[in-house]
Amino acid sequence: MLTQNNLSGNTLGHRLRVFFDLVRFEHTIFALPFAYIGMVLAAEGLPTLWQFVWVSVAMASARTLAFAINRLADCAYDARNPRTMRRPSVTGAISPRSIAAFAGVSLIILLIAAALLDPLALQLAPAALIFLVGYSFCKRFTVLAHWILGFTDALAVGGGWIAVRGSFFAADDLPAWLLIGAVMFWIAGFDLIYACQDYDHDVAEGLHAWPARFGIASALRLARLNHIVFIVFLGLAGLAAGLTFPYYLAGALTAGLLIYEHRLVSPNDLSRVNVAFFNVNSYIAITLLAGTFAALAI
């Protein structure tokens, strides 16, 4: 006989709560500010409310789709990883069919949002989907998975830019491409740090994460190099867009946050990886958005 708790556990509301916990919906904050940066740079100020709303919807649905596919693709690996073995996709708190259904809904919403924003956004959606879906499988065969993930998240800049400009391949679209490069190296850098905590599991599974192939110390050094390149690309993007001093102040604060992030971890102590990954990088995204907006407002 079903108890009240059993019944409540089968409601749509409960499944939604479990699903959003599964895909860590709140982590949209990593990429979403860069979509907004792409928008305000393209508009040279504030975008329209229509653009703001539908870019937000597109980014949230893209992020949700990507993580749902990731959870389905990695379920067997997650079950053998002590860090991830309690995920709802592993414990059965949410079924693979439900995850697939949520992924399908996210895909439909993403395509609707792209169509409502700009014809070019819809035309380029299949290319974006290749990365959104494909990056989850890259660690099986290439150490470049960290940069593929970075490029996938960096497409948020392009999405915001295209929503306003309706172009992506013209000479005056250079700021968007430079920011895409910046975000790619930023994400790759902190993904290298994050992957260090799965070293033992990835080695045992034969996965091609950089730490598993070349060691934790190598991954942390490479993460620092990626973040130096990130700062360089940020500066170049600011120059290409003709931004003023608040943007560069935000860049300097970002560099300081990155130095702090790297001081939190070492090859012998990864206990503060989550602080470095979630907290510091959230501050970086918001800082750069505020700096960009302030630079355009002056």
C-alpha positions as CSV (number, residue, x, y, z in Angstrom):
1,M,0.0,0.0,0.0
2,L,1.4,3.4,-1.0
3,T,2.0,5.8,1.9
4,Q,1.6,9.6,1.6
5,N,5.4,10.0,1.4
6,N,5.4,7.5,-1.6
7,L,2.7,9.5,-3.3
8,S,4.4,12.8,-2.7
9,G,7.7,11.3,-4.1
10,N,5.9,10.6,-7.4
11,T,4.5,14.1,-8.0
12,L,5.8,16.2,-10.8
13,G,6.9,18.8,-8.3
14,H,9.1,16.3,-6.5
15,R,10.6,15.0,-9.7
16,L,11.3,18.6,-10.8
17,R,13.1,19.3,-7.5
18,V,15.2,16.1,-7.9
19,F,16.0,16.9,-11.5
20,F,17.2,20.4,-10.8
21,D,19.3,19.1,-8.0
22,L,20.7,16.5,-10.4
23,V,21.7,19.0,-13.1
24,R,22.7,21.7,-10.6
25,F,20.6,24.3,-12.3
26,E,22.1,27.0,-10.1
27,H,25.4,26.6,-11.9
28,T,23.9,28.4,-14.9
29,I,25.5,31.4,-13.2
30,F,28.9,30.4,-14.7
31,A,27.8,30.9,-18.3
32,L,24.8,33.2,-18.1
33,P,26.7,36.4,-17.2
34,F,28.8,35.9,-20.3
35,A,25.7,35.6,-22.4
36,Y,24.6,39.0,-20.9
37,I,28.1,40.4,-21.6
38,G,27.7,39.3,-25.2
39,M,24.3,41.1,-25.4
40,V,25.4,44.4,-23.8
41,L,28.5,44.5,-26.0
42,A,26.6,43.9,-29.1
43,A,23.9,46.5,-28.1
44,E,26.6,48.9,-26.8
45,G,24.3,49.3,-23.9
46,L,21.1,47.7,-22.8
47,P,19.4,45.0,-25.0
48,T,15.6,44.9,-25.4
49,L,13.5,43.2,-22.7
50,W,12.6,40.6,-25.4
51,Q,16.2,39.8,-26.0
52,F,17.0,39.6,-22.3
53,V,14.2,37.3,-21.5
54,W,14.7,34.9,-24.4
55,V,18.5,34.8,-24.1
56,S,18.0,33.9,-20.4
57,V,15.6,31.1,-21.4
58,A,17.9,29.8,-24.1
59,M,20.9,29.7,-21.8
60,A,19.0,28.0,-19.0
61,S,17.5,25.4,-21.3
62,A,20.9,24.8,-23.0
63,R,22.6,24.3,-19.6
64,T,19.8,22.0,-18.5
65,L,19.9,19.9,-21.7
66,A,23.7,19.5,-21.5
67,F,23.7,18.4,-17.9
68,A,20.8,16.0,-18.4
69,I,22.7,14.3,-21.3
70,N,25.8,14.3,-19.1
71,R,24.0,12.5,-16.3
72,L,22.6,9.9,-18.7
73,A,26.0,9.4,-20.5
74,D,28.0,9.1,-17.2
75,C,25.6,7.1,-15.1
76,A,27.7,3.9,-15.1
77,Y,30.9,5.9,-14.3
78,D,29.1,7.9,-11.6
79,A,28.0,4.7,-9.9
80,R,31.6,3.7,-9.5
81,N,32.9,7.1,-8.4
82,P,32.7,7.8,-4.6
83,R,32.2,11.5,-5.3
84,T,29.2,11.0,-7.6
85,M,27.7,7.7,-6.5
86,R,24.9,9.4,-4.6
87,R,23.6,11.4,-7.5
88,P,19.8,10.9,-8.1
89,S,20.6,9.4,-11.5
90,V,22.6,6.7,-9.8
91,T,20.4,6.1,-6.8
92,G,17.2,5.8,-8.8
93,A,15.6,8.9,-7.3
94,I,14.9,9.9,-10.8
95,S,14.6,7.5,-13.7
96,P,16.6,7.6,-17.0
97,R,13.3,8.0,-18.8
98,S,12.4,11.1,-16.7
99,I,15.9,12.6,-17.3
100,A,15.5,12.0,-21.1
101,A,12.1,13.6,-21.0
102,F,13.4,16.7,-19.3
103,A,16.3,16.8,-21.8
104,G,13.7,16.7,-24.6
105,V,11.7,19.5,-23.2
106,S,14.9,21.6,-22.7
107,L,15.8,21.0,-26.3
108,I,12.4,22.2,-27.6
109,I,12.5,25.3,-25.4
110,L,16.1,26.0,-26.6
111,L,15.0,25.8,-30.3
112,I,11.9,28.0,-29.7
113,A,14.1,30.6,-27.9
114,A,16.6,30.6,-30.8
115,A,13.9,31.0,-33.4
116,L,12.3,33.9,-31.5
117,L,15.7,35.7,-31.1
118,D,17.2,35.7,-34.6
119,P,17.2,33.5,-37.7
120,L,21.0,33.1,-37.4
121,A,20.6,31.8,-33.9
122,L,18.3,29.0,-35.1
123,Q,20.6,28.2,-38.1
124,L,23.6,27.8,-35.8
125,A,21.6,25.8,-33.2
126,P,22.5,22.4,-34.6
127,A,26.2,23.2,-34.4
128,A,25.8,24.3,-30.8
129,L,23.9,21.1,-30.0
130,I,26.8,19.0,-31.2
131,F,28.9,20.5,-28.5
132,L,26.2,20.6,-25.9
133,V,25.5,16.9,-26.3
134,G,29.0,15.7,-27.5
135,Y,31.2,17.1,-24.7
136,S,29.9,14.5,-22.2
137,F,31.6,11.8,-24.2
138,C,34.9,13.4,-24.9
139,K,36.7,12.3,-21.8
140,R,36.4,8.7,-23.1
141,F,38.9,9.4,-25.9
142,T,40.7,12.8,-25.6
143,V,42.5,14.9,-23.0
144,L,41.0,17.9,-24.9
145,A,37.7,17.4,-23.1
146,H,38.5,20.3,-20.8
147,W,38.8,22.7,-23.7
148,I,35.8,21.3,-25.5
149,L,33.7,21.9,-22.4
150,G,35.2,25.4,-22.2
151,F,34.2,26.2,-25.8
152,T,30.8,24.8,-25.2
153,D,30.2,27.1,-22.3
154,A,31.8,30.0,-24.2
155,L,29.1,29.7,-26.8
156,A,27.0,31.6,-24.4
157,V,28.9,34.7,-25.5
158,G,28.1,34.0,-29.1
159,G,24.4,33.4,-28.3
160,G,24.0,36.7,-26.6
161,W,25.9,38.5,-29.3
162,I,23.9,37.0,-32.2
163,A,20.6,37.7,-30.4
164,V,21.3,41.4,-30.7
165,R,23.6,41.8,-33.8
166,G,22.2,39.0,-35.9
167,S,25.7,38.4,-37.2
168,F,28.7,36.4,-36.1
169,F,31.2,36.2,-38.9
170,A,31.8,39.9,-39.8
171,A,34.9,41.9,-39.0
172,D,33.1,43.8,-36.3
173,D,32.2,40.6,-34.5
174,L,35.8,40.2,-33.3
175,P,35.0,41.2,-29.7
176,A,32.6,38.2,-29.4
177,W,35.2,35.8,-30.7
178,L,37.9,37.1,-28.4
179,L,35.5,36.7,-25.4
180,I,34.7,33.2,-26.6
181,G,38.4,32.4,-26.5
182,A,38.6,34.0,-23.0
183,V,35.8,32.0,-21.6
184,M,37.0,28.8,-23.2
185,F,40.4,29.1,-21.4
186,W,38.7,30.2,-18.1
187,I,36.4,27.2,-18.0
188,A,39.1,24.7,-19.1
189,G,41.4,26.1,-16.4
190,F,38.9,25.5,-13.5
191,D,37.7,22.2,-15.1
192,L,41.3,21.0,-14.9
193,I,41.3,21.8,-11.2
194,Y,37.9,20.2,-10.6
195,A,39.0,17.0,-12.4
196,C,41.9,16.5,-10.0
197,Q,39.6,15.2,-7.3
198,D,38.6,12.3,-9.6
199,Y,42.2,11.2,-10.3
200,D,41.9,7.7,-8.8
201,H,38.5,7.0,-10.4
202,D,39.6,8.3,-13.9
203,V,42.8,6.3,-13.8
204,A,40.9,3.1,-12.9
205,E,38.3,3.7,-15.6
206,G,40.9,4.5,-18.3
207,L,39.4,8.0,-18.9
208,H,41.4,10.7,-20.6
209,A,41.1,13.6,-18.2
210,W,44.4,15.5,-18.1
211,P,45.1,14.8,-14.4
212,A,44.6,11.1,-15.0
213,R,46.9,11.1,-18.0
214,F,49.6,13.4,-16.8
215,G,49.2,13.8,-13.0
216,I,47.6,16.3,-10.7
217,A,50.6,18.6,-10.5
218,S,50.7,18.9,-14.2
219,A,47.0,19.7,-14.3
220,L,47.3,22.5,-11.8
221,R,50.2,24.0,-13.6
222,L,48.2,23.9,-16.9
223,A,45.2,25.4,-15.1
224,R,47.4,28.4,-14.1
225,L,48.6,28.8,-17.7
226,N,45.0,28.6,-19.0
227,H,44.0,31.4,-16.6
228,I,46.9,33.6,-17.7
229,V,45.7,33.2,-21.3
230,F,42.1,34.0,-20.2
231,I,43.3,37.3,-18.7
232,V,45.1,38.1,-22.0
233,F,42.0,37.4,-24.1
234,L,39.9,39.5,-21.7
235,G,42.2,42.4,-22.3
236,L,42.2,41.9,-26.1
237,A,38.4,41.7,-26.1
238,G,38.2,45.0,-24.2
239,L,40.5,46.7,-26.6
240,A,38.6,45.4,-29.6
241,A,35.3,46.6,-28.1
242,G,36.7,50.0,-27.1
243,L,35.8,49.5,-23.4
244,T,36.8,52.0,-20.7
245,F,38.5,51.6,-17.3
246,P,35.8,49.8,-15.3
247,Y,36.2,46.8,-17.6
248,Y,39.9,46.6,-16.9
249,L,39.3,47.2,-13.2
250,A,37.0,44.1,-13.3
251,G,39.8,42.3,-15.2
252,A,42.3,43.1,-12.4
253,L,39.9,41.9,-9.8
254,T,39.3,38.8,-11.8
255,A,43.1,38.2,-11.9
256,G,43.2,38.6,-8.1
257,L,40.3,36.1,-7.7
258,L,42.2,33.6,-9.9
259,I,45.3,33.9,-7.8
260,Y,43.2,33.2,-4.7
261,E,41.6,30.3,-6.5
262,H,44.9,28.7,-7.3
263,R,46.2,29.2,-3.7
264,L,43.2,27.1,-2.4
265,V,44.5,23.9,-4.0
266,S,47.8,22.0,-4.3
267,P,48.8,18.5,-5.5
268,N,48.8,17.4,-1.8
269,D,45.6,19.2,-0.7
270,L,42.4,19.2,-2.8
271,S,40.0,19.7,0.1
272,R,39.0,23.2,-1.0
273,V,38.3,22.4,-4.7
274,N,34.6,23.1,-4.3
275,V,35.3,26.5,-2.9
276,A,37.6,27.3,-5.8
277,F,35.2,25.8,-8.4
278,F,31.8,27.1,-7.3
279,N,32.3,30.2,-5.2
280,V,35.3,32.0,-6.8
281,N,34.2,31.4,-10.3
282,S,30.7,32.7,-9.6
283,Y,32.3,35.9,-8.3
284,I,34.4,36.1,-11.5
285,A,31.5,35.9,-13.8
286,I,29.5,38.5,-11.9
287,T,32.5,40.8,-11.6
288,L,33.1,40.8,-15.3
289,L,29.5,41.4,-16.1
290,A,29.4,44.4,-13.7
291,G,32.6,45.8,-15.1
292,T,31.5,45.5,-18.7
293,F,28.1,47.1,-18.0
294,A,29.8,50.0,-16.1
295,A,32.3,50.5,-18.9
296,L,29.5,50.9,-21.4
297,A,27.5,53.2,-19.1
298,I,30.3,55.7,-18.9
